[in-house]
């Protein structure tokens, strides 16, 4: 019985440790405000106009950092700020989980 209890405790500890590792990390990333449909490459030269066209077609916002696009989950207030910065550089703070950022702050990036 003692072996089973220690095995169960080890398994519980492993799951608890794994849950901590899988937790989203709060980070600030700087990149271009885009849309999830186009991501890194806009078919329209004007990135802001392209972003707004795609948003009108149901796409969500994205943040392009170098060659990687992050999907942004944002409140209406944050979406208003993202719209002002469409096609421009922004600093986005939020919980990063894979390629998704749950946005907590939107600011224009310093040049």
PEQUI-V651861 format. One record per pair of residues at least 24 apart in sequence whose C-alpha atoms are under 7 Angstrom apart, sorted by the first residue. I is the first residue (numbers start at 0). J is the second residue. Records with the same first field share a line. If there is no record, write none. Layout:
I = J ; J
This chain:
23 = 94 ; 95 ; 96
24 = 94 ; 95 ; 96
25 = 93 ; 94 ; 95
26 = 92 ; 93 ; 94 ; 95
27 = 90 ; 91 ; 92 ; 93
28 = 90 ; 91 ; 92
29 = 64 ; 88 ; 89 ; 90 ; 91 ; 108
30 = 62 ; 63 ; 64 ; 88 ; 89 ; 90
31 = 62 ; 63 ; 64 ; 86 ; 87 ; 88 ; 89
32 = 61 ; 62 ; 63 ; 81 ; 84 ; 85 ; 86 ; 87 ; 88 ; 89
33 = 60 ; 61 ; 62 ; 63 ; 85 ; 86
34 = 58 ; 59 ; 60 ; 61
35 = 59 ; 60 ; 61 ; 70
38 = 63 ; 68
39 = 63 ; 66 ; 67 ; 68
46 = 86
47 = 85 ; 86
50 = 85
69 = 98 ; 99 ; 100
70 = 98 ; 99 ; 100
71 = 99 ; 100 ; 101 ; 102
72 = 100 ; 101 ; 102
73 = 101 ; 102
77 = 105
80 = 105
